[in-house]
Amino acid sequence: MIFGGRCDPFDSAMFKAWINQGMCPANPVVLRLFKTLIEKGFKVFLVTGRYEGTLAKITTDNLHNQGFIGYQRLILR
């Protein structure tokens, strides 16, 4: 499954299992924008609909592994 890249019907259980693998790839354009903003001194806040109670650690680790380093705060649901 390529989440976000196709129009397959959404399957919540499959999506959560995919997130829990901790290997969600960064969108290259978004990562480039993020790095540019950080380099220019902007304070960047990341917002996601993922649940804080169950997905905060895996999301934080995945963001770091994909190169999202230096953001001000990650805001989860």
mmCIF file of the N, C-alpha and C atoms, coordinates in Angstrom:
data_MODEL
# 
_entry.id   MODEL 
# 
loop_
_atom_site.group_PDB 
_atom_site.id 
_atom_site.type_symbol 
_atom_site.label_atom_id 
_atom_site.label_alt_id 
_atom_site.label_comp_id 
_atom_site.label_asym_id 
_atom_site.label_entity_id 
_atom_site.label_seq_id 
_atom_site.pdbx_PDB_ins_code 
_atom_site.Cartn_x 
_atom_site.Cartn_y 
_atom_site.Cartn_z 
_atom_site.occupancy 
_atom_site.B_iso_or_equiv 
_atom_site.pdbx_formal_charge 
_atom_site.auth_seq_id 
_atom_site.auth_comp_id 
_atom_site.auth_asym_id 
_atom_site.auth_atom_id 
_atom_site.pdbx_PDB_model_num 
ATOM 1   N N  . MET A 1 1  ? 0.843   -1.177 0.000  1.00 0.00 ? 1  MET A N  1 
ATOM 2   C CA . MET A 1 1  ? 0.000   0.000  0.000  1.00 0.00 ? 1  MET A CA 1 
ATOM 3   C C  . MET A 1 1  ? 0.885   1.236  0.000  1.00 0.00 ? 1  MET A C  1 
ATOM 4   N N  . ILE A 1 2  ? 0.590   2.166  -0.814 1.00 0.00 ? 2  ILE A N  1 
ATOM 5   C CA . ILE A 1 2  ? 1.315   3.434  -0.832 1.00 0.00 ? 2  ILE A CA 1 
ATOM 6   C C  . ILE A 1 2  ? 0.352   4.493  -0.330 1.00 0.00 ? 2  ILE A C  1 
ATOM 7   N N  . PHE A 1 3  ? 0.349   4.749  0.945  1.00 0.00 ? 3  PHE A N  1 
ATOM 8   C CA . PHE A 1 3  ? -0.580  5.713  1.525  1.00 0.00 ? 3  PHE A CA 1 
ATOM 9   C C  . PHE A 1 3  ? -0.225  7.112  1.066  1.00 0.00 ? 3  PHE A C  1 
ATOM 10  N N  . GLY A 1 4  ? -1.236  7.834  0.663  1.00 0.00 ? 4  GLY A N  1 
ATOM 11  C CA . GLY A 1 4  ? -1.038  9.193  0.192  1.00 0.00 ? 4  GLY A CA 1 
ATOM 12  C C  . GLY A 1 4  ? -0.664  9.281  -1.271 1.00 0.00 ? 4  GLY A C  1 
ATOM 13  N N  . GLY A 1 5  ? -0.373  8.155  -1.911 1.00 0.00 ? 5  GLY A N  1 
ATOM 14  C CA . GLY A 1 5  ? 0.064   8.200  -3.294 1.00 0.00 ? 5  GLY A CA 1 
ATOM 15  C C  . GLY A 1 5  ? -0.944  7.638  -4.285 1.00 0.00 ? 5  GLY A C  1 
ATOM 16  N N  . ARG A 1 6  ? -2.001  7.031  -3.777 1.00 0.00 ? 6  ARG A N  1 
ATOM 17  C CA . ARG A 1 6  ? -3.012  6.459  -4.656 1.00 0.00 ? 6  ARG A CA 1 
ATOM 18  C C  . ARG A 1 6  ? -4.390  6.749  -4.081 1.00 0.00 ? 6  ARG A C  1 
ATOM 19  N N  . CYS A 1 7  ? -5.405  6.405  -4.821 1.00 0.00 ? 7  CYS A N  1 
ATOM 20  C CA . CYS A 1 7  ? -6.778  6.651  -4.377 1.00 0.00 ? 7  CYS A CA 1 
ATOM 21  C C  . CYS A 1 7  ? -7.454  5.377  -3.898 1.00 0.00 ? 7  CYS A C  1 
ATOM 22  N N  . ASP A 1 8  ? -6.706  4.478  -3.275 1.00 0.00 ? 8  ASP A N  1 
ATOM 23  C CA . ASP A 1 8  ? -7.299  3.261  -2.732 1.00 0.00 ? 8  ASP A CA 1 
ATOM 24  C C  . ASP A 1 8  ? -8.213  3.626  -1.573 1.00 0.00 ? 8  ASP A C  1 
ATOM 25  N N  . PRO A 1 9  ? -9.239  2.819  -1.317 1.00 0.00 ? 9  PRO A N  1 
ATOM 26  C CA . PRO A 1 9  ? -10.109 3.091  -0.159 1.00 0.00 ? 9  PRO A CA 1 
ATOM 27  C C  . PRO A 1 9  ? -9.281  3.103  1.129  1.00 0.00 ? 9  PRO A C  1 
ATOM 28  N N  . PHE A 1 10 ? -9.586  4.028  2.011  1.00 0.00 ? 10 PHE A N  1 
ATOM 29  C CA . PHE A 1 10 ? -8.844  4.151  3.263  1.00 0.00 ? 10 PHE A CA 1 
ATOM 30  C C  . PHE A 1 10 ? -9.166  2.990  4.178  1.00 0.00 ? 10 PHE A C  1 
ATOM 31  N N  . ASP A 1 11 ? -8.138  2.384  4.737  1.00 0.00 ? 11 ASP A N  1 
ATOM 32  C CA . ASP A 1 11 ? -8.272  1.282  5.690  1.00 0.00 ? 11 ASP A CA 1 
ATOM 33  C C  . ASP A 1 11 ? -7.518  1.693  6.950  1.00 0.00 ? 11 ASP A C  1 
ATOM 34  N N  . SER A 1 12 ? -8.249  2.078  7.988  1.00 0.00 ? 12 SER A N  1 
ATOM 35  C CA . SER A 1 12 ? -7.655  2.609  9.215  1.00 0.00 ? 12 SER A CA 1 
ATOM 36  C C  . SER A 1 12 ? -6.674  1.636  9.858  1.00 0.00 ? 12 SER A C  1 
ATOM 37  N N  . ALA A 1 13 ? -7.022  0.360  9.921  1.00 0.00 ? 13 ALA A N  1 
ATOM 38  C CA . ALA A 1 13 ? -6.145  -0.629 10.557 1.00 0.00 ? 13 ALA A CA 1 
ATOM 39  C C  . ALA A 1 13 ? -4.843  -0.788 9.776  1.00 0.00 ? 13 ALA A C  1 
ATOM 40  N N  . MET A 1 14 ? -4.933  -0.838 8.445  1.00 0.00 ? 14 MET A N  1 
ATOM 41  C CA . MET A 1 14 ? -3.715  -0.953 7.633  1.00 0.00 ? 14 MET A CA 1 
ATOM 42  C C  . MET A 1 14 ? -2.854  0.299  7.750  1.00 0.00 ? 14 MET A C  1 
ATOM 43  N N  . PHE A 1 15 ? -3.497  1.457  7.788  1.00 0.00 ? 15 PHE A N  1 
ATOM 44  C CA . PHE A 1 15 ? -2.761  2.708  7.914  1.00 0.00 ? 15 PHE A CA 1 
ATOM 45  C C  . PHE A 1 15 ? -2.013  2.762  9.245  1.00 0.00 ? 15 PHE A C  1 
ATOM 46  N N  . LYS A 1 16 ? -2.670  2.380  10.331 1.00 0.00 ? 16 LYS A N  1 
ATOM 47  C CA . LYS A 1 16 ? -2.029  2.392  11.649 1.00 0.00 ? 16 LYS A CA 1 
ATOM 48  C C  . LYS A 1 16 ? -0.873  1.392  11.693 1.00 0.00 ? 16 LYS A C  1 
ATOM 49  N N  . ALA A 1 17 ? -1.052  0.220  11.093 1.00 0.00 ? 17 ALA A N  1 
ATOM 50  C CA . ALA A 1 17 ? 0.022   -0.776 11.043 1.00 0.00 ? 17 ALA A CA 1 
ATOM 51  C C  . ALA A 1 17 ? 1.217   -0.230 10.265 1.00 0.00 ? 17 ALA A C  1 
ATOM 52  N N  . TRP A 1 18 ? 0.940   0.493  9.181  1.00 0.00 ? 18 TRP A N  1 
ATOM 53  C CA . TRP A 1 18 ? 1.997   1.096  8.376  1.00 0.00 ? 18 TRP A CA 1 
ATOM 54  C C  . TRP A 1 18 ? 2.753   2.151  9.185  1.00 0.00 ? 18 TRP A C  1 
ATOM 55  N N  . ILE A 1 19 ? 2.013   2.995  9.908  1.00 0.00 ? 19 ILE A N  1 
ATOM 56  C CA . ILE A 1 19 ? 2.644   4.018  10.754 1.00 0.00 ? 19 ILE A CA 1 
ATOM 57  C C  . ILE A 1 19 ? 3.546   3.367  11.794 1.00 0.00 ? 19 ILE A C  1 
ATOM 58  N N  . ASN A 1 20 ? 3.065   2.296  12.413 1.00 0.00 ? 20 ASN A N  1 
ATOM 59  C CA . ASN A 1 20 ? 3.811   1.633  13.482 1.00 0.00 ? 20 ASN A CA 1 
ATOM 60  C C  . ASN A 1 20 ? 5.094   0.972  13.005 1.00 0.00 ? 20 ASN A C  1 
ATOM 61  N N  . GLN A 1 21 ? 5.282   0.842  11.706 1.00 0.00 ? 21 GLN A N  1 
ATOM 62  C CA . GLN A 1 21 ? 6.551   0.326  11.190 1.00 0.00 ? 21 GLN A CA 1 
ATOM 63  C C  . GLN A 1 21 ? 7.649   1.377  11.323 1.00 0.00 ? 21 GLN A C  1 
ATOM 64  N N  . GLY A 1 22 ? 7.245   2.651  11.454 1.00 0.00 ? 22 GLY A N  1 
ATOM 65  C CA . GLY A 1 22 ? 8.209   3.730  11.646 1.00 0.00 ? 22 GLY A CA 1 
ATOM 66  C C  . GLY A 1 22 ? 9.054   4.032  10.428 1.00 0.00 ? 22 GLY A C  1 
ATOM 67  N N  . MET A 1 23 ? 8.550   3.710  9.254  1.00 0.00 ? 23 MET A N  1 
ATOM 68  C CA . MET A 1 23 ? 9.323   3.938  8.035  1.00 0.00 ? 23 MET A CA 1 
ATOM 69  C C  . MET A 1 23 ? 8.535   4.751  7.015  1.00 0.00 ? 23 MET A C  1 
ATOM 70  N N  . CYS A 1 24 ? 7.708   5.669  7.484  1.00 0.00 ? 24 CYS A N  1 
ATOM 71  C CA . CYS A 1 24 ? 6.931   6.517  6.580  1.00 0.00 ? 24 CYS A CA 1 
ATOM 72  C C  . CYS A 1 24 ? 7.895   7.481  5.892  1.00 0.00 ? 24 CYS A C  1 
ATOM 73  N N  . PRO A 1 25 ? 7.977   7.442  4.575  1.00 0.00 ? 25 PRO A N  1 
ATOM 74  C CA . PRO A 1 25 ? 8.941   8.306  3.889  1.00 0.00 ? 25 PRO A CA 1 
ATOM 75  C C  . PRO A 1 25 ? 8.490   9.764  3.884  1.00 0.00 ? 25 PRO A C  1 
ATOM 76  N N  . ALA A 1 26 ? 9.470   10.630 3.958  1.00 0.00 ? 26 ALA A N  1 
ATOM 77  C CA . ALA A 1 26 ? 9.186   12.068 3.881  1.00 0.00 ? 26 ALA A CA 1 
ATOM 78  C C  . ALA A 1 26 ? 8.842   12.440 2.445  1.00 0.00 ? 26 ALA A C  1 
ATOM 79  N N  . ASN A 1 27 ? 7.934   13.391 2.301  1.00 0.00 ? 27 ASN A N  1 
ATOM 80  C CA . ASN A 1 27 ? 7.663   13.978 0.999  1.00 0.00 ? 27 ASN A CA 1 
ATOM 81  C C  . ASN A 1 27 ? 8.859   14.886 0.699  1.00 0.00 ? 27 ASN A C  1 
ATOM 82  N N  . PRO A 1 28 ? 9.610   14.621 -0.377 1.00 0.00 ? 28 PRO A N  1 
ATOM 83  C CA . PRO A 1 28 ? 10.837  15.386 -0.635 1.00 0.00 ? 28 PRO A CA 1 
ATOM 84  C C  . PRO A 1 28 ? 10.630  16.896 -0.733 1.00 0.00 ? 28 PRO A C  1 
ATOM 85  N N  . VAL A 1 29 ? 9.535   17.321 -1.319 1.00 0.00 ? 29 VAL A N  1 
ATOM 86  C CA . VAL A 1 29 ? 9.282   18.764 -1.463 1.00 0.00 ? 29 VAL A CA 1 
ATOM 87  C C  . VAL A 1 29 ? 9.004   19.384 -0.095 1.00 0.00 ? 29 VAL A C  1 
ATOM 88  N N  . VAL A 1 30 ? 8.240   18.703 0.736  1.00 0.00 ? 30 VAL A N  1 
ATOM 89  C CA . VAL A 1 30 ? 7.932   19.213 2.078  1.00 0.00 ? 30 VAL A CA 1 
ATOM 90  C C  . VAL A 1 30 ? 9.202   19.249 2.925  1.00 0.00 ? 30 VAL A C  1 
ATOM 91  N N  . LEU A 1 31 ? 10.028  18.214 2.837  1.00 0.00 ? 31 LEU A N  1 
ATOM 92  C CA . LEU A 1 31 ? 11.273  18.187 3.600  1.00 0.00 ? 31 LEU A CA 1 
ATOM 93  C C  . LEU A 1 31 ? 12.209  19.316 3.160  1.00 0.00 ? 31 LEU A C  1 
ATOM 94  N N  . ARG A 1 32 ? 12.285  19.565 1.863  1.00 0.00 ? 32 ARG A N  1 
ATOM 95  C CA . ARG A 1 32 ? 13.132  20.661 1.363  1.00 0.00 ? 32 ARG A CA 1 
ATOM 96  C C  . ARG A 1 32 ? 12.631  22.010 1.882  1.00 0.00 ? 32 ARG A C  1 
ATOM 97  N N  . LEU A 1 33 ? 11.310  22.210 1.853  1.00 0.00 ? 33 LEU A N  1 
ATOM 98  C CA . LEU A 1 33 ? 10.731  23.445 2.388  1.00 0.00 ? 33 LEU A CA 1 
ATOM 99  C C  . LEU A 1 33 ? 11.032  23.568 3.877  1.00 0.00 ? 33 LEU A C  1 
ATOM 100 N N  . PHE A 1 34 ? 10.835  22.482 4.615  1.00 0.00 ? 34 PHE A N  1 
ATOM 101 C CA . PHE A 1 34 ? 11.110  22.472 6.052  1.00 0.00 ? 34 PHE A CA 1 
ATOM 102 C C  . PHE A 1 34 ? 12.554  22.897 6.328  1.00 0.00 ? 34 PHE A C  1 
ATOM 103 N N  . LYS A 1 35 ? 13.495  22.269 5.638  1.00 0.00 ? 35 LYS A N  1 
ATOM 104 C CA . LYS A 1 35 ? 14.922  22.576 5.868  1.00 0.00 ? 35 LYS A CA 1 
ATOM 105 C C  . LYS A 1 35 ? 15.249  24.021 5.500  1.00 0.00 ? 35 LYS A C  1 
ATOM 106 N N  . THR A 1 36 ? 14.647  24.524 4.441  1.00 0.00 ? 36 THR A N  1 
ATOM 107 C CA . THR A 1 36 ? 14.864  25.915 4.048  1.00 0.00 ? 36 THR A CA 1 
ATOM 108 C C  . THR A 1 36 ? 14.366  26.861 5.133  1.00 0.00 ? 36 THR A C  1 
ATOM 109 N N  . LEU A 1 37 ? 13.173  26.595 5.653  1.00 0.00 ? 37 LEU A N  1 
ATOM 110 C CA . LEU A 1 37 ? 12.614  27.443 6.717  1.00 0.00 ? 37 LEU A CA 1 
ATOM 111 C C  . LEU A 1 37 ? 13.490  27.418 7.968  1.00 0.00 ? 37 LEU A C  1 
ATOM 112 N N  . ILE A 1 38 ? 13.959  26.229 8.355  1.00 0.00 ? 38 ILE A N  1 
ATOM 113 C CA . ILE A 1 38 ? 14.829  26.110 9.535  1.00 0.00 ? 38 ILE A CA 1 
ATOM 114 C C  . ILE A 1 38 ? 16.123  26.891 9.312  1.00 0.00 ? 38 ILE A C  1 
ATOM 115 N N  . GLU A 1 39 ? 16.724  26.729 8.127  1.00 0.00 ? 39 GLU A N  1 
ATOM 116 C CA . GLU A 1 39 ? 17.973  27.440 7.811  1.00 0.00 ? 39 GLU A CA 1 
ATOM 117 C C  . GLU A 1 39 ? 17.802  28.947 7.850  1.00 0.00 ? 39 GLU A C  1 
ATOM 118 N N  . LYS A 1 40 ? 16.619  29.440 7.503  1.00 0.00 ? 40 LYS A N  1 
ATOM 119 C CA . LYS A 1 40 ? 16.356  30.883 7.491  1.00 0.00 ? 40 LYS A CA 1 
ATOM 120 C C  . LYS A 1 40 ? 15.920  31.405 8.855  1.00 0.00 ? 40 LYS A C  1 
ATOM 121 N N  . GLY A 1 41 ? 15.855  30.515 9.852  1.00 0.00 ? 41 GLY A N  1 
ATOM 122 C CA . GLY A 1 41 ? 15.557  30.943 11.214 1.00 0.00 ? 41 GLY A CA 1 
ATOM 123 C C  . GLY A 1 41 ? 14.096  30.943 11.617 1.00 0.00 ? 41 GLY A C  1 
ATOM 124 N N  . PHE A 1 42 ? 13.243  30.389 10.781 1.00 0.00 ? 42 PHE A N  1 
ATOM 125 C CA . PHE A 1 42 ? 11.824  30.316 11.144 1.00 0.00 ? 42 PHE A CA 1 
ATOM 126 C C  . PHE A 1 42 ? 11.611  29.289 12.250 1.00 0.00 ? 42 PHE A C  1 
ATOM 127 N N  . LYS A 1 43 ? 10.618  29.526 13.090 1.00 0.00 ? 43 LYS A N  1 
ATOM 128 C CA . LYS A 1 43 ? 10.180  28.543 14.080 1.00 0.00 ? 43 LYS A CA 1 
ATOM 129 C C  . LYS A 1 43 ? 9.081   27.730 13.420 1.00 0.00 ? 43 LYS A C  1 
ATOM 130 N N  . VAL A 1 44 ? 9.335   26.443 13.245 1.00 0.00 ? 44 VAL A N  1 
ATOM 131 C CA . VAL A 1 44 ? 8.410   25.576 12.523 1.00 0.00 ? 44 VAL A CA 1 
ATOM 132 C C  . VAL A 1 44 ? 7.661   24.684 13.513 1.00 0.00 ? 44 VAL A C  1 
ATOM 133 N N  . PHE A 1 45 ? 6.349   24.647 13.360 1.00 0.00 ? 45 PHE A N  1 
ATOM 134 C CA . PHE A 1 45 ? 5.482   23.772 14.144 1.00 0.00 ? 45 PHE A CA 1 
ATOM 135 C C  . PHE A 1 45 ? 4.897   22.739 13.195 1.00 0.00 ? 45 PHE A C  1 
ATOM 136 N N  . LEU A 1 46 ? 4.954   21.480 13.576 1.00 0.00 ? 46 LEU A N  1 
ATOM 137 C CA . LEU A 1 46 ? 4.384   20.406 12.763 1.00 0.00 ? 46 LEU A CA 1 
ATOM 138 C C  . LEU A 1 46 ? 3.057   19.983 13.381 1.00 0.00 ? 46 LEU A C  1 
ATOM 139 N N  . VAL A 1 47 ? 2.043   19.796 12.546 1.00 0.00 ? 47 VAL A N  1 
ATOM 140 C CA . VAL A 1 47 ? 0.698   19.436 13.004 1.00 0.00 ? 47 VAL A CA 1 
ATOM 141 C C  . VAL A 1 47 ? 0.278   18.153 12.292 1.00 0.00 ? 47 VAL A C  1 
ATOM 142 N N  . THR A 1 48 ? -0.239  17.202 13.057 1.00 0.00 ? 48 THR A N  1 
ATOM 143 C CA . THR A 1 48 ? -0.702  15.947 12.481 1.00 0.00 ? 48 THR A CA 1 
ATOM 144 C C  . THR A 1 48 ? -1.998  15.499 13.147 1.00 0.00 ? 48 THR A C  1 
ATOM 145 N N  . GLY A 1 49 ? -2.743  14.683 12.461 1.00 0.00 ? 49 GLY A N  1 
ATOM 146 C CA . GLY A 1 49 ? -3.963  14.115 13.014 1.00 0.00 ? 49 GLY A CA 1 
ATOM 147 C C  . GLY A 1 49 ? -3.718  12.817 13.758 1.00 0.00 ? 49 GLY A C  1 
ATOM 148 N N  . ARG A 1 50 ? -2.457  12.422 13.886 1.00 0.00 ? 50 ARG A N  1 
ATOM 149 C CA . ARG A 1 50 ? -2.147  11.197 14.616 1.00 0.00 ? 50 ARG A CA 1 
ATOM 150 C C  . ARG A 1 50 ? -2.398  11.394 16.109 1.00 0.00 ? 50 ARG A C  1 
ATOM 151 N N  . TYR A 1 51 ? -2.770  10.297 16.779 1.00 0.00 ? 51 TYR A N  1 
ATOM 152 C CA . TYR A 1 51 ? -3.090  10.370 18.202 1.00 0.00 ? 51 TYR A CA 1 
ATOM 153 C C  . TYR A 1 51 ? -1.831  10.416 19.056 1.00 0.00 ? 51 TYR A C  1 
ATOM 154 N N  . GLU A 1 52 ? -1.801  11.387 19.954 1.00 0.00 ? 52 GLU A N  1 
ATOM 155 C CA . GLU A 1 52 ? -0.642  11.574 20.810 1.00 0.00 ? 52 GLU A CA 1 
ATOM 156 C C  . GLU A 1 52 ? -0.416  10.374 21.721 1.00 0.00 ? 52 GLU A C  1 
ATOM 157 N N  . GLY A 1 53 ? -1.487  9.855  22.301 1.00 0.00 ? 53 GLY A N  1 
ATOM 158 C CA . GLY A 1 53 ? -1.364  8.769  23.269 1.00 0.00 ? 53 GLY A CA 1 
ATOM 159 C C  . GLY A 1 53 ? -0.739  7.503  22.724 1.00 0.00 ? 53 GLY A C  1 
ATOM 160 N N  . THR A 1 54 ? -0.979  7.204  21.463 1.00 0.00 ? 54 THR A N  1 
ATOM 161 C CA . THR A 1 54 ? -0.493  5.938  20.922 1.00 0.00 ? 54 THR A CA 1 
ATOM 162 C C  . THR A 1 54 ? 0.588   6.084  19.854 1.00 0.00 ? 54 THR A C  1 
ATOM 163 N N  . LEU A 1 55 ? 0.698   7.248  19.236 1.00 0.00 ? 55 LEU A N  1 
ATOM 164 C CA . LEU A 1 55 ? 1.610   7.371  18.095 1.00 0.00 ? 55 LEU A CA 1 
ATOM 165 C C  . LEU A 1 55 ? 2.663   8.468  18.226 1.00 0.00 ? 55 LEU A C  1 
ATOM 166 N N  . ALA A 1 56 ? 2.758   9.113  19.376 1.00 0.00 ? 56 ALA A N  1 
ATOM 167 C CA . ALA A 1 56 ? 3.706   10.224 19.526 1.00 0.00 ? 56 ALA A CA 1 
ATOM 168 C C  . ALA A 1 56 ? 5.153   9.773  19.357 1.00 0.00 ? 56 ALA A C  1 
ATOM 169 N N  . LYS A 1 57 ? 5.556   8.737  20.028 1.00 0.00 ? 57 LYS A N  1 
ATOM 170 C CA . LYS A 1 57 ? 6.957   8.287  20.000 1.00 0.00 ? 57 LYS A CA 1 
ATOM 171 C C  . LYS A 1 57 ? 7.358   7.815  18.603 1.00 0.00 ? 57 LYS A C  1 
ATOM 172 N N  . ILE A 1 58 ? 6.546   6.975  18.000 1.00 0.00 ? 58 ILE A N  1 
ATOM 173 C CA . ILE A 1 58 ? 6.884   6.459  16.674 1.00 0.00 ? 58 ILE A CA 1 
ATOM 174 C C  . ILE A 1 58 ? 6.898   7.589  15.644 1.00 0.00 ? 58 ILE A C  1 
ATOM 175 N N  . THR A 1 59 ? 5.996   8.560  15.782 1.00 0.00 ? 59 THR A N  1 
ATOM 176 C CA . THR A 1 59 ? 5.950   9.690  14.858 1.00 0.00 ? 59 THR A CA 1 
ATOM 177 C C  . THR A 1 59 ? 7.181   10.574 15.028 1.00 0.00 ? 59 THR A C  1 
ATOM 178 N N  . THR A 1 60 ? 7.540   10.877 16.258 1.00 0.00 ? 60 THR A N  1 
ATOM 179 C CA . THR A 1 60 ? 8.725   11.697 16.536 1.00 0.00 ? 60 THR A CA 1 
ATOM 180 C C  . THR A 1 60 ? 9.985   11.030 16.003 1.00 0.00 ? 60 THR A C  1 
ATOM 181 N N  . ASP A 1 61 ? 10.131  9.738  16.269 1.00 0.00 ? 61 ASP A N  1 
ATOM 182 C CA . ASP A 1 61 ? 11.307  9.007  15.784 1.00 0.00 ? 61 ASP A CA 1 
ATOM 183 C C  . ASP A 1 61 ? 11.351  8.985  14.261 1.00 0.00 ? 61 ASP A C  1 
ATOM 184 N N  . ASN A 1 62 ? 10.210  8.734  13.624 1.00 0.00 ? 62 ASN A N  1 
ATOM 185 C CA . ASN A 1 62 ? 10.150  8.688  12.165 1.00 0.00 ? 62 ASN A CA 1 
ATOM 186 C C  . ASN A 1 62 ? 10.503  10.049 11.560 1.00 0.00 ? 62 ASN A C  1 
ATOM 187 N N  . LEU A 1 63 ? 9.951   11.122 12.119 1.00 0.00 ? 63 LEU A N  1 
ATOM 188 C CA . LEU A 1 63 ? 10.285  12.461 11.623 1.00 0.00 ? 63 LEU A CA 1 
ATOM 189 C C  . LEU A 1 63 ? 11.789  12.709 11.705 1.00 0.00 ? 63 LEU A C  1 
ATOM 190 N N  . HIS A 1 64 ? 12.381  12.371 12.823 1.00 0.00 ? 64 HIS A N  1 
ATOM 191 C CA . HIS A 1 64 ? 13.816  12.564 13.013 1.00 0.00 ? 64 HIS A CA 1 
ATOM 192 C C  . HIS A 1 64 ? 14.602  11.743 11.988 1.00 0.00 ? 64 HIS A C  1 
ATOM 193 N N  . ASN A 1 65 ? 14.231  10.485 11.822 1.00 0.00 ? 65 ASN A N  1 
ATOM 194 C CA . ASN A 1 65 ? 14.932  9.613  10.874 1.00 0.00 ? 65 ASN A CA 1 
ATOM 195 C C  . ASN A 1 65 ? 14.795  10.084 9.430  1.00 0.00 ? 65 ASN A C  1 
ATOM 196 N N  . GLN A 1 66 ? 13.738  10.806 9.122  1.00 0.00 ? 66 GLN A N  1 
ATOM 197 C CA . GLN A 1 66 ? 13.510  11.306 7.766  1.00 0.00 ? 66 GLN A CA 1 
ATOM 198 C C  . GLN A 1 66 ? 14.124  12.692 7.547  1.00 0.00 ? 66 GLN A C  1 
ATOM 199 N N  . GLY A 1 67 ? 14.716  13.286 8.604  1.00 0.00 ? 67 GLY A N  1 
ATOM 200 C CA . GLY A 1 67 ? 15.409  14.555 8.442  1.00 0.00 ? 67 GLY A CA 1 
ATOM 201 C C  . GLY A 1 67 ? 14.693  15.780 8.976  1.00 0.00 ? 67 GLY A C  1 
ATOM 202 N N  . PHE A 1 68 ? 13.562  15.579 9.645  1.00 0.00 ? 68 PHE A N  1 
ATOM 203 C CA . PHE A 1 68 ? 12.840  16.707 10.232 1.00 0.00 ? 68 PHE A CA 1 
ATOM 204 C C  . PHE A 1 68 ? 13.432  16.977 11.618 1.00 0.00 ? 68 PHE A C  1 
ATOM 205 N N  . ILE A 1 69 ? 14.480  17.772 11.628 1.00 0.00 ? 69 ILE A N  1 
ATOM 206 C CA . ILE A 1 69 ? 15.208  18.062 12.856 1.00 0.00 ? 69 ILE A CA 1 
ATOM 207 C C  . ILE A 1 69 ? 15.239  19.568 13.049 1.00 0.00 ? 69 ILE A C  1 
ATOM 208 N N  . GLY A 1 70 ? 14.903  20.005 14.264 1.00 0.00 ? 70 GLY A N  1 
ATOM 209 C CA . GLY A 1 70 ? 14.965  21.432 14.567 1.00 0.00 ? 70 GLY A CA 1 
ATOM 210 C C  . GLY A 1 70 ? 13.627  22.138 14.631 1.00 0.00 ? 70 GLY A C  1 
ATOM 211 N N  . TYR A 1 71 ? 12.528  21.397 14.535 1.00 0.00 ? 71 TYR A N  1 
ATOM 212 C CA . TYR A 1 71 ? 11.231  22.044 14.626 1.00 0.00 ? 71 TYR A CA 1 
ATOM 213 C C  . TYR A 1 71 ? 10.946  22.467 16.066 1.00 0.00 ? 71 TYR A C  1 
ATOM 214 N N  . GLN A 1 72 ? 10.108  23.450 16.215 1.00 0.00 ? 72 GLN A N  1 
ATOM 215 C CA . GLN A 1 72 ? 9.770   24.006 17.524 1.00 0.00 ? 72 GLN A CA 1 
ATOM 216 C C  . GLN A 1 72 ? 8.924   23.037 18.348 1.00 0.00 ? 72 GLN A C  1 
ATOM 217 N N  . ARG A 1 73 ? 7.890   22.486 17.685 1.00 0.00 ? 73 ARG A N  1 
ATOM 218 C CA . ARG A 1 73 ? 6.964   21.608 18.410 1.00 0.00 ? 73 ARG A CA 1 
ATOM 219 C C  . ARG A 1 73 ? 6.186   20.747 17.426 1.00 0.00 ? 73 ARG A C  1 
ATOM 220 N N  . LEU A 1 74 ? 5.884   19.525 17.857 1.00 0.00 ? 74 LEU A N  1 
ATOM 221 C CA . LEU A 1 74 ? 5.014   18.629 17.107 1.00 0.00 ? 74 LEU A CA 1 
ATOM 222 C C  . LEU A 1 74 ? 3.669   18.596 17.831 1.00 0.00 ? 74 LEU A C  1 
ATOM 223 N N  . ILE A 1 75 ? 2.607   18.927 17.119 1.00 0.00 ? 75 ILE A N  1 
ATOM 224 C CA . ILE A 1 75 ? 1.276   18.949 17.710 1.00 0.00 ? 75 ILE A CA 1 
ATOM 225 C C  . ILE A 1 75 ? 0.481   17.768 17.155 1.00 0.00 ? 75 ILE A C  1 
ATOM 226 N N  . LEU A 1 76 ? 0.056   16.885 18.065 1.00 0.00 ? 76 LEU A N  1 
ATOM 227 C CA . LEU A 1 76 ? -0.722  15.709 17.697 1.00 0.00 ? 76 LEU A CA 1 
ATOM 228 C C  . LEU A 1 76 ? -2.136  15.840 18.223 1.00 0.00 ? 76 LEU A C  1 
ATOM 229 N N  . ARG A 1 77 ? -3.022  14.967 17.767 1.00 0.00 ? 77 ARG A N  1 
ATOM 230 C CA . ARG A 1 77 ? -4.411  14.982 18.200 1.00 0.00 ? 77 ARG A CA 1 
ATOM 231 C C  . ARG A 1 77 ? -4.497  14.492 19.628 1.00 0.00 ? 77 ARG A C  1 
# 
